[in-house]
Amino acid sequence: MLKVLLTRPPLPAVSGVSAFYRAVEPHISLQAEVVPVDIGSLTSRSIHFLGDQMKYRETLAGSSVDLVHLNPSLTSRSIMRDGFFISAAKRAGLPVLVHIHGWEHHTADRIESGPLGAFFRRTLGRGDAFVVLADEFGERLRSWGVAGPVHHGTTAVDEGLLEGFDIEERQTRYSPSERLRVLFLARVEKEKGIYETVDACARLVDEGLPLRLTVAGEGSELPNVRTVAGEKLGDRVSFEGFILGERKARALRENDLYVLPTYHAEGMPASVLEAMALGLPVITRPMGGIKDFFLDGEHGFLMEEVDAGVVASRIRELASNEELWRRMSRTAHEYATRRFLGSRVADHLVGIYREITGGEA
């Protein structure tokens, strides 16, 4: 069995990478021995450079591993930290998988036209294989001279969310003439499209649609959104705060549509995949990896515009056409459970481990 040194945030931490490994790591561990190195802390998103380096080097020296799996984001601080990680792994003669989760476009621009690019090419650019969340990110890596294979990865759906879920029951419970339940599940930030979502729902309520909006998440805009949504929607909106586990599963099961009209620099939002897996048609925008797999008119709707009127029209279309909602619900569920469950993502990663080591897990 292959032995893998895996850098990641602590699993209880509130981050996309932590959520990814909560969903995937148990399935990797069935096929490979995982030696985790917790990077950062539970209480802070800042990079703990010296402590992380010491912890990583001690684990690397004390564990006889076959490869190293790094999980940076494309930020300058993460590149510096993981650049030293890969240098130590290469000195030890180990192959390295570089799994890039977040992607800052201004950092990518700095790699192309500044000294950060030289550092990247000397360090992370020497990875034996790469995983990115969008085709455009892979193209950028190639343009920087990356020679190793670049794999298109995804975020993952925790299979615990699907325990007891029945798509047939989901289909029979949809009743937009009695109630239409819309979910926004993301950080409550302007660029995630929260104000467009609130405005769209308010327009539909004014038209007489029996709609209720649930906002799940925290963020800097939450206090203002509470005020604005309260004025526009009154008791037609509820706020759940940050949710995990059973509370997240319940929110996904109890709502009918998932709306994320984001214009944030996304990688691949896990919430989109989770909503699809639980049979919610999704209304979103072609950001990051979303545009590489999402089928407009099949999984829901993709919008080029950032416009509350367009969001409202898409919700209205699904509310007025139950057969369309049911088709999208089933198609999204079947596609997501074929592609995005934690066990399937783990199989893909273990396949890459085998490829770069020539071993068998």
Secondary structure, DSSP 8 states (H G I E B T S, - for coil): --EEEEEE--TTSSSHHHHHHHHHHHHHTTTSEEEEEE-S-SS--S--HHHHHHHHHHHHHHS--SEEEE---BSHHHHHHHHHHHHHHHHTT--EEEE---B-HHHHHHHHHSHHHHHHHHTGGG-SEEEESSHHHHHHHHHTT--S-EEE----B-GGGGTT--HHHHHHT--TTT-EEEEEES---GGGTHHHHHHHHHHHHHTT--EEEEEE---TTHHHHHHHHHHHHGGGEEEEES--HHHHHHHHHH-SEEEE---S--S--HHHHHHHHTT--EEE---TTHHHH--BTTTEEE-SS--HHHHHHHHHHHHH-HHHHHHHHHHHHHHHHHH-BHHHHHHHHHHHHHHHH----
